[in-house]
Amino acid sequence: MKQSGTLLRLAVVGIAIAATACACTARGTQVPSARTAQEQTVATGPEVSKAHSVVVGAARTDRYVPLLQGKRIALLSNQTGMVADRHVLDIMLEHGLQVTTIFSPEHGFRGTADAGEHVSSSVDQKTGIPIASLYDGKSPMPSAETMSKFDVIVTDIQDVGLRFYTYYITMVNLMDAAATYGKEFVVFDRPNPNIMTVDGPILDMKLKSGVGRLPIPTVYGMTMGELAQMVNGEGWLKEGKRVPLTVIPCEGYTRHTRYELPIAPSPNLPNMLSVYLYPSTCYFEGTTVSLGRGTDWPFQVYGHPAMTGRDFSFTPRSRAGAKNPPQLDKLCHGVDLHSMDCEAAIAQGINLEYVIDAYRDLTGQGQQFFLKNNFFDLLMGRTDIRQMIAQGMTAAQIKATWADDVEQFKKQRAPYLIYPE
C-alpha cells in the first residue's frame, strides 16, 4: 500500500476521546480527532468531569531518545502506535534513531487482518524497513538471522488488558527472544482501558495457548509496561531468564483514569463499549453463538438462528476484519447490548449471564452450544466452568469460585505497578 505524508497517517485518526466521564456510548464510532503531539485527552473517572491529559510513553522523546541513540532498534508496533496523527516510527526516525526491523503482531502492522489470520512478512514501502510478521503461522519467535540485525527491541502497541487478547503474548515472546539472544527490551507504555478491573480465574497453565500465555486472571488490570516488569520479576520467561528492561511510563495516568482509545486496537473492537464488554462476550468465540462479528456491533450483541423469544435480530455479513464470521448470512435472534452505558459495562466486570442465557436457550432445544475444539476452555482458562454452567450455577456463583484468584493476583502484582490508585 502506498503511503503519503507520515507513515500510517490514517484517514480516520481514531475514536473521539471524551472530555467528560460519562461521554462514552455504544455509538462512539471512529471520528476524526484533533490532538497535540504530546497529549491524549481523557476523563479521570465517573465522579470527575474535568478532563486532564495523559502523555503516552511514545511522546516522551526526552526519556527514550538518549537511551536509544547509537543502537540498532527493532520496533513492535501497529496502527495503534500513534501520538496524535504521527506514528511512533516516524517520530523515532525524525530523532535520528536507527530502526532496522519492524515486528507486526496479530492483525498485521496496519491492523486490518482478521482475528487469527496469518500475516506475511513484508517491507514498509515508505521507509524500506523490513516488517517481520510474528503472526505468519510459522513461529512466534524471530529467526537468529532477524535477531542479529538489532540491539534492542522497543514495544509500542495499544493493548486492552485481557488475557486472551494476543498483543501481550507477542510482547512476551519477544522478551523471550531478547533474553535468549542478549538484547535489551524497552516498552513505551500506553494506558490500559480496562486497568480499573481485575476479574476472572488465573490461567491453568495446562491450558496455555495462543489465547493464554501467563498465570494471570482474565482481566488483569495492568499496562503492558507493568506486565513486562511482572514477567521479568516473576521468572515467567523461558528458563526463568530476565531481560534488561526499561519502561517509559505514561504521565498523568492513574488506575481510575477513563482512557478512551484514540485508535481502534483491532477491527472488531471499534468503540469503547466493545472494549468494556469484551471480558464478558468473548467467550461466545468458543460456542456456536454469534457475538456480532460481521455487523456494526461486534462484541456488543449476541444471537443464533435457533434462539427463541427474542425481539432483536441481526445477520452477520462478510466484511473487512470479519471475512467469514460465525453464522455468516444467517438471521440470528438474540440480545442487543450496544446501547448499554459504558460505566454499567465496566461495573459488571466479567458477566457470564449472557453465556448462560444463550446456553439455556439453545441446549433446551437440543442445539449444540459449545464448540468441540475446546476453545471455550482455553478462553476461560479453566476446564470446570463449562460444567458449572451445565449444572445450572448462576453467574454470581461461578464468579465466586475465582474470588481468591483475584485477591491472590492483586497481592502478587503489587511490586510491579507503576500507576497509583
LOMI-814901 format. One record per atom (N, C-alpha, C, O): x negated, y negated, z negated. Coordinates in steps of 0.2 Angstrom, whole numbers, plus 5000, padded with zeros to 4 digits. Each point is the difference from the previous one (the first is absolute). Layout:
XYZ;...
This chain:
499650065000;500449945000;499649945000;499549994996;500649965009;499649945000;500249954995;500649994998;498949994998;500149954995;499849935002;499649995004;500849964993;499849935001;500049964994;500350024995;499349935004;499949974994;499750044995;499550045002;500649964991;499750044995;500250075001;500650015003;499050044995;500250075000;500650014996;500149974995;500450065009;500650024996;500449944998;500450004995;499649945009;500449954999;500750025002;500250005006;500250014989;500750045001;500549955003;500149944998;500350085007;500649965002;500549994994;500349954999;499750104997;500449994993;499550004995;499750064999;500249894997;499550004995;500250044994;499650044997;501049965001;500250054995;500749984997;500449965003;499750084991;500649994997;500049934996;499549994997;501049975003;500049944997;499950014992;500350054998;499349914999;499950014993;500449964996;499949945001;500550084994;500449964997;499749964995;499550024997;500749925002;499849954995;500450014993;499749974995;500850065005;500450014994;500050084999;500050045004;500149974989;500050074998;500550055003;499850065001;500849915001;500550055002;500149995007;500650025003;499049955001;500149995007;500050065004;500250005006;499550064992;499950065004;500750035001;500450014995;499850005011;500650045002;499950055005;499450005003;501050054998;499950055005;500049975007;499750035004;500549914997;500049975006;499349965001;500049965005;499550054991;499449975000;499650025006;499550034999;500749965007;499650035006;499449955001;499949954997;499750085008;499449965002;500149945003;500450005006;499449944992;500149945003;499349965000;499650024995;500349935009;499449975000;499949964993;500449984997;498950025000;499949984994;499449955000;499450035002;500649914996;499549965000;499650004993;500349984995;499150045005;499650004994;499349975001;499850015005;499949964990;499349985000;499650065001;500250064998;499249945004;499550055000;499950034994;499750064999;500449914995;499850024994;500550034995;499950034995;500849965007;500550014995;500650045003;500150005006;500250044990;500650035002;500549984994;499850014994;500849965008;500449984995;500550054997;500350045004;499849964990;500450064996;500349974995;499949944997;500650095000;500349984994;499850054994;499850065002;500149914992;499750044995;500450054996;499750034996;500949975005;500450054997;500849985000;500149945002;500350104996;500749995000;500249944996;500649975002;499150014993;500249954995;499649935002;500249954997;499450055009;499749945001;500149995008;500050045004;500249904997;500249985007;499549955003;499950005006;499649974990;499549965003;499450055003;499850044997;500149945010;499550055003;499349984998;499949944998;499650105002;499349995000;499750045005;500350045003;499049964997;499750035006;499550054998;499750004994;500350065010;499550054999;499549995005;500249995006;499250014993;499450015004;499850075001;499750034995;500450005011;499850075001;499250005000;499749955002;500050114997;499350015000;499749985007;499549975000;500850045005;499849995007;499949925001;499649985004;500749984992;499949935001;499549974996;499849945001;499950104995;499549984995;499350015003;499550044997;500349925008;499450015004;499449984995;499550035001;500649934995;499549984995;499750064996;499450004998;501150045001;499850064996;499750065004;499550034997;500749985009;499750065003;499549985006;499650055002;500449895001;499549995005;499350014998;499650035003;500249944991;499350014998;499950074998;499450035001;501150014997;499950074998;499950045006;499650055000;500749935006;499950045006;499549985005;499950045005;499949904995;499549985004;499450045001;499750034995;500149985012;499450045001;500250085000;499550045001;501149984998;500250075000;500450025006;500449965002;499550105000;500550025005;500650034997;500050044995;500649945007;500650014997;500550045004;500149995006;500250064991;500650035002;500649974997;500150004994;500549985010;500649974997;500650055001;500150025006;500250004988;500650035001;500649954999;500049974995;500450035010;500549955000;500550025006;499950045003;500649914997;500550015005;500449945001;499749944998;500950065004;500449935002;500149964993;500249955001;499750094993;500249964994;499449964998;500149974995;499350045008;499449974997;500049925002;499549985003;501049994996;500149935002;499949954994;500250014994;499549935007;500149944996;500349955004;499749975004;500950024994;500549965005;500050035007;500250055000;499549915005;500150025007;499350025002;499950015006;499650014989;499350025002;499950074998;500150014994;499650035010;499950074997;499350004997;499649965001;500350084994;499450004996;499450025004;499549974999;500650075007;499450015004;499849935003;499449995001;501049975001;499849945003;499749954995;499549975001;500750034993;499749964995;499350034998;499649964999;500350105001;499450034998;499549985006;499449984999;500850035007;499649995006;499849925000;499449985002;501149984997;499849935000;499549984994;499749945001;500350104994;499549984995;499350045001;499650004995;500350035011;499450035002;499950064997;499450035000;501150014998;499950074997;500050055006;500449995005;499250064994;499950055005;500450065000;499950054996;500749945007;500550064999;499850055006;500149975006;499750094993;499850045005;500650065002;499950035005;500549984990;500550055001;500749984997;500049974995;500550055008;500749994997;500350064999;500050055004;500349974990;500350064999;500849985000;500249954997;500250095006;500749995000;500450064996;499850065001;500749924995;500350054996;500750035004;500050005006;500450034990;500750025003;500349945003;499949954998;500450065008;500449955004;499549965004;500249965004;499150054996;499649975004;499749934998;500349974995;499350005008;499749944999;500549945001;500049954996;500550065008;500549955001;500650024997;500549965000;499650104997;500650014995;500650025004;500549994997;499450045009;500650015004;500250075001;500550025003;499050034995;500150075001;500650034995;500049974995;500350085007;500550034995;499650034994;499450015000;501050014995;499850034994;499750075002;500350045004;499149974995;499750075001;499750005007;499750065002;500449905002;499850005007;499350005001;499749954997;499950095007;499350005001;499849935004;500449995005;499149984992;499849945004;499350015002;499550024996;500349975010;499450015003;499549944998;500249954999;499150075001;499549954999;500049965007;500250025005;499649914994;500049965006;499449944999;499650014995;500549945008;499649945000;500449944999;500549995004;499349964992;500449944999;499849965006;499449995002;501149995002;499949975007;499749934999;499649985005;500649994990;499749934999;499350004998;499649965003;500250084992;499350004997;499650055003;499349994999;500950065004;499650065002;499850054994;499650045001;500749944993;499850054995;500450065000;500650005001;499050064998;500450065000;500550014995;499849984994;500850055007;500550014995;500050085000;500150045004;499749984990;500050074998;500650024996;500149984995;500450065008;500650024997;499950054995;499650055001;500749944993;499950054995;500750044999;500150044996;500349955010;500650045000;500150035007;500649995003;498950044999;500050035007;500150075000;500050035006;500250004988;500150075000;499450055000;500150064999;499349915001;499450045000;499750004993;500050064997;499849895000;499850004993;500149934997;499949955003;500250054990;500149944997;499449974998;499949944997;499550095004;499349984998;499749985007;500050035005;499649914995;499649985006;499550055001;499750034995;500049975011;499550045002;499349974997;500049944998;499550105001;499349984998;499849945005;499749964998;500450055008;499849955005;500349934999;499749955000;501050064998;500449934999;499749974993;499949945000;500050104995;499749984994;499349975000;499949964996;499850055009;499349985001;500049935003;499549965000;501150015002;500049945003;500149944996;500149945002;500050074991;500149954995;499750014994;499850064998;500249894997;499850004994;500550004994;499950024995;500749955007;500549994995;500750005004;500149985005;500450054991;500650005002;500549954997;499950004993;500449965010;500549954997;500750025002;500250025006;500249984989;500750025001;500449944999;500049964994;500550025011;500449954999;500750025003;500149995006;500350034990;500650035003;500650004995;499950004994;500749985008;500649994996;500350074998;500350035005;499749994989;500350064998;500749984996;500149944999;500350115000;500649994996;500150044994;500549994997;498950045001;500050034993;500450064999;500250014994;499950035011;500350074999;499550055001;499650005005;500550064992;499550055000;500050045007;499550025002;501149975001;500050045007;499949955006;500150025005;499849924993;499849955006;499350015001;499649994995;500250025011;499350035001;499449955001;499550025000;500649914999;499549965001;499450014994;499450005001;500950014993;499550014995;499650075001;499450004998;500950055005;499750065001;499449995005;499550034999;500649935006;499549985005;499449974996;499550015001;500749944995;499549974996;499650054996;499449994999;500950054997;499750054996;499550055004;499550014998;500850015008;499550045005;499449965002;499550035000;500649905001;499449965002;499549994994;499450005001;500950004993;499650004994;499650064999;499450004998;500950065004;499650065000;499550005005;499450024998;500749965008;499549995005;499449964998;499450015001;500849934996;499549954997;499650034995;499349995000;501050054995;499650034995;499550065003;499550004998;500850035007;499650065003;499449975004;499450035000;500749915003;499449985004;499749944997;499649965004;500550024990;499649954997;500249935002;499549965001;501150035001;500249935002;500449964994;500250034995;499849915006;500449954995;500750005002;500250025006;500249964989;500750005002;500349934997;499949994994;500549975010;500349944998;500750005001;500250025006;500249964989;500749995002;500249934999;499949974995;500450005011;500349944999;500750014998;500450025004;499849964990;500650024997;500649965002;499949945002;500750094998;500649975002;500550024995;499950064997;500649905002;500650024995;500350075002;500150015006;500150024989;500550065001;500749984999;500149984994;500350025011;500749974998;500450044995;500549984998;499350085001;500350054995;499650004993;500050054996;499649905003;499550004994;500450004994;499750024995;500949965004;500349994994;500350074998;500350004994;499750055010;500350064998;499550065000;499550015004;500650034990;499650075000;500650054999;500350004995;499750055009;500650055000;499850065004;499650005005;500750054993;499950075004;499550044997;499649984995;500450095006;499650044998;499350005002;499949975006;499650044990;499350015002;499950065005;500350054999;499449945007;499950055005;499750064997;499450004997;500950065004;499750064999;499550015005;500250015006;499250004992;499450005006;500150065004;499650015005;500850044993;500150065004;500449985007;500050035005;500349914994;500449975006;499649945003;500349975004;499150034995;499649955003;500050015008;500050055003;500249895000;500150005008;499949935003;499749964996;500550045010;499949935003;500549954998;499949945002;500650084994;500449954996;499950004993;500549984996;499050055002;499850004992;499350024999;499850055001;499849904997;499350014999;499750004993;499550034999;500849944997;499849994993;500550014995;500650015001;499150014993;500550024994;500349934997;499849984994;500649995010;500349944998;500850015000;500250045004;500249914993;500750015001;500249975007;499649975004;501050044998;500349985006;499949935001;499749985006;500549984990;499949935000;499549984994;500250014994;499249975008;499550004995;499849934998;499649994995;500749955008;499949944997;499349975000;499849974995;499850045010;499349985001;499949975007;500350035005;499349924995;499749985007;499550055002;499850054997;500049945010;499550055003;499449994996;499650054999;500249894999;499449984996;500050044994;499550034998;501049964998;500150044994;499950075000;499750044996;500749995009;500050075001;499350025002;499850064998;499849915006;499350015002;499650014994;499650044999;500549914996;499650004994;500250074996;499550034997;501149985003;500250064996;499750075004;499850044996;500349965010;499750065004;499350014998;499750054999;499949895001;499350014998;499950024993;499650044998;500749924997;499950014993;500350074998;499750034995;500850005008;500350064998;499650065003;500250064999;499349935005;499750065004;500450035005;499950065000;500649915003;500450035005;499750015007;500350035004;499149944997;499750015006;499750075000;499950044995;499949995011;499750075001;499450004995;499649965000;500450104997;499550024995;499949954995;499449994997;501149975002;500049954994;499549945002;499849964995;500050035011;499649955002;500349934999;500649995000;498949964999;500349935000;499749965006;499450025002;500949935000;499849965006;499849934997;500449974996;499150005006;499949934998;500649955003;500149995006;500349994989;500649975002;500149934997;499849984995;500449975010;500249934998;500749995002;500250015006;500249964990;500749985001;500049925000;499849974996;500450005010;500149935000;500849994998;500450015005;499749974989;500749994998;500449955003;499749955002;500950054997;500549955002;499949944994;499950024995;500349925007;500149954995;500749984999;500450015005;499849974989;500749984999;500550065000;500649995002;499250074996;500450065001;500150034993;499550014997;501150015002;500250044994;500450065001;500250015006;499950034989;500450065001;500749995001;500450055001;499849894998;500749985000;500249965007;500549985001;498950015002;500149955006;500550045006;499850065001;500749905001;500450035005;499649985007;500249945003;499450105000;499649995006;500450035006;500050065000;500349895004;500350035006;499550005006;499749955001;500350115002;499450015005;500149965006;500549995003;499049984999;500049955006;500050045006;500249975006;499650094994;500050055006;500250064998;499950034995;500650005009;500350074999;499450055000;499650005005;500350044990;499450044999;500150065005;499450035002;501249995000;500050065005;500749995003;500449964998;499750075008;500649985004;500750014996;500549975002;499550084994;500750024996;500049974993;500550024997;499149935002;500149964994;500049925002;499549974999;501150025004;500049935003;500249944996;499949945002;500350074992;500249954995;499950024993;499850064999;500349904996;499850014993;500550054997;499850044996;500849965006;500550054997;499750075002;500150054996;499749965010;499850075002;499450024996;499950064998;499649895000;499550024996;500250024993;499750044997;500849925000;500250024994;500550064999;500050034995;500349995011;500450065000;499650065002;500250064998;499249935005;499650055002;499850064994;500050065002;499949924992;499950054995;500650054999;499950054997;500749925005;500650054999;500250035006;500350065000;499649915006;500350035006;499550045004;500250045005;499249954994;499550045004;500150084999;499850035004;500549994990;500050075000;500550035005;500050065001;500449905002;500450035006;499650025005;500250045005;499149944996;499650035005;499950074999;499850045005;500349994989;500050074999;500650045001;500150064998;500449915005;500750035001;500349995007;499649975004;501050054997;500349995006;500349945001;500349985005;499749984990;500449935000;499649955003;499449994999;500949965005;499749955003;499949944995;500549994996;498949985003;500049944996;499949945004;499849954997;500550055009;500149945004;499449985005;500049955003;499550104997;499549995006;500450005006;500550045001;499349915004;500450005006;500649954999;500450005005;499649964990;500649954999;499649944998;499449994999;501049965000;499849934997;499950014993;499749954997;500450104999;500050014993;499650064997;500350034996;499149985007;499650064997;499949994993;499849954997;500350114999;499950014993;500649964996;499949994994;500649985010;500549964997;500750035001;500549974998;499550095005;500750035001;499850085000;499450015001;501150034998;499950075001;500650035002;500649984999;499450085005;500650035003;499850065004;499450025001;501150025000;500050065004;500650015004;500549984998;499550055008;500650015004;500650044996;500649995001;499250054994;500550044996;500249974994;500550034997;499249925001;500249974993;500749975001;500349985005;500150034989;500749995000;500249944996;499749984995;500949995006;500349954996;499649945000;500049964994;499750025011;499649945000;500349955005;500350015005;499649924993;500349955004;499549965004;500149955003;499250084997;499549975003;499750055005;499950064998;499949925008;499750045005;499549975004;500049945000;499550105003;499549975004;499750055004;500150064999;499649925007;499750055004;499349995001;499849945003;499750104995;499349995002;499850005007;500350055003;499349904999;499850005007;499350005001;499649984995;500150045010;499350005001;499849935002;500349965004;499250024992;499749935000;499350004998;499750054998;500049895003;499349994998;499950024993;500449974996;499150075002;499950024993;500550054998;499950034994;500649995010;500450064998;500250035007;500650005001;498950035002;500250035007;500450064999;500450015005;499650034990;500450065000;500350014992;499850044997;500649915001;500250004993;500550064999;500350035004;499749994990;500550054998;500749985002;500249954999;500250105003;500749995002;500049965006;500549965001;499050045003;500049965006;500750005004;500250055002;500149895000;500649995004;500650044997;500550015004;499550004990;500650034996;500349954996;499649974996;501050035004;500449964995;500050024993;500250064999;499449914997;499950024993;500549964995;500149945001;500250094995;500549974995;499650004993;499750054998;500349904998;499649994994;500149944996;500649974999;498950004999;500049954995;499549945002;499550015003;500849934997;499749945002;499749964994;500449984995;498950025004;499749974994;499749935003;499749964996;500450025010;499649955003;500249934997;499749955002;500950044994;500249944997;499850004993;500249954996;499450095001;499950014993;499549944999;499649985004;500549994990;499649954997;499350034999;499950054997;499649915005;499350034999;499850014992;499750054999;500549914997;499950014993;500350064997;499850034996;500849995007;500450064998;499650065002;499950054997;499849945009;499650065003;499450014996;499850054999;499849894999;499450014996;500250034993;499650044998;500949944999;500250024993;500150085000;499950034995;500450005010;500150075000;499450045001;500150064998;499349915004;499550055001;500150055005;500349995005;499650074993;500250065004;500750024998;500150024994;500349985010;500750024999;500250065004;500149995006;499950074991;500250065004;500850015001;500250055003;500249904995;500750015001;500250005007;500450045002;499249935003;500150005007;499950075003;500450035003;499050004995;499950075002;500550054997;500250045004;500049954990;500450054997;500749995003;500450055001;499849895001;500749995003;500050045007;500550035001;499049965003;500050035006;499950085000;500350045003;499349984992;499950074998;500750034999;500250065003;500249914992;500650034998;500550005006;500450055001;499649905003;500550005006;499850055005;500550045002;498949975000;499850045005;500050084998;500350045003;499449974991;500050074998;500750034998;500250065000;500249894998;500750024998;500450025007;500550044999;499249945006;500350035007;499650065003;500250025005;499350004991;499650055003;499549985005;499750045003;500249894997;499549975004;499350014997;499950004994;499650005011;499350004997;499849934998;500249955003;499550044991;499749944998;499349995000;499749965004;499950084992;499350005000;499750035006;500250055003;499349925000;499650035006;499650064997;499950004995;500050045010;499650064998;499349995000;499650054998;500149895003;499349995000;499749984994;499449984999;501050024995;499849984994;499849934999;499749984995;500549985010;499849935000;500349964994;499749954997;500950075001;500349974994;499650004994;499949964996;499850105003;499650024994;499349965001;499849974994;499950025012;499449965000;500249934999;499549964997;501050015005;500249934998;500149994993;499849954997;500650105000;500149994993;499450014995;500049984995;499650075008;499450014996;500150064995;499550014996;501050025004;500250054995;500450055004;500449985005;499650084993;500550055003;500650024997;500550035002;499649944992;500650024996;500649955000;500550014998;499349935005;500649955001;500550025004;500649994999;499250055007;500550035004;500550044996;500650005001;499150044995;500550054996;500449964995;500650024999;499149934998;500449964996;500749975003;500549994998;499449985008;500549985004;500550055002;500649994999;499250075003;500450065001;500450024994;500650025000;499149974994;500350024994;500549954997;500450014995;499749935009;500549954998;499849954995;500449964997;498950045002;499849944995;500149945003;500049995006;500149964990;500149935002;499349965002;499550034998;500649925005;499449965002;499649984993;499450005000;501049984995;499749974994;499750064997;499449994997;500950075003;499750064996;499350025004;499550024996;500549975010;499450025004;499449954999;499550024999;500749925001;499549944998;499750014993;499449994999;501050044997;499850014993;499450055000;499650004995;500450045009;499550065000;499349975002;499550034999;500449915004;499449975001;499849944996;499549975002;500950024993;499949944996;499350004997;499649954999;500250114998;499350014997;499549995005;499549974998;500650055008;499549985006;499949935000;499449985001;501149984999;500049935001;499649974995;499549965001;500650064993;499749974994;499250025000;499649964998;500350105003;499350035001;499649965005;499449984999;500950015007;499649965005;499949934998;499549975002;501050004995;499949934998;499449994996;499649955001;500350094994;499450004996;499450025004;499449974999;500650085005;499450025004;499849945005;499449995001;501049975002;499849955005;499849944996;499749965004;500550034990;499949934997;499249975001;500049945001;499550104998;499349975001;499949985007;499549965001;500950065004;499849985007;500549945002;499949985006;500549994990;500549955003;499649935000;499649994996;500649985009;499749935001;500449944998;499849954998;500950065004;500549954999;500450014994;500250054998;499949894999;500450004993;500750015001;500350005005;500050024989;500750015000;500449935001;500650004999;
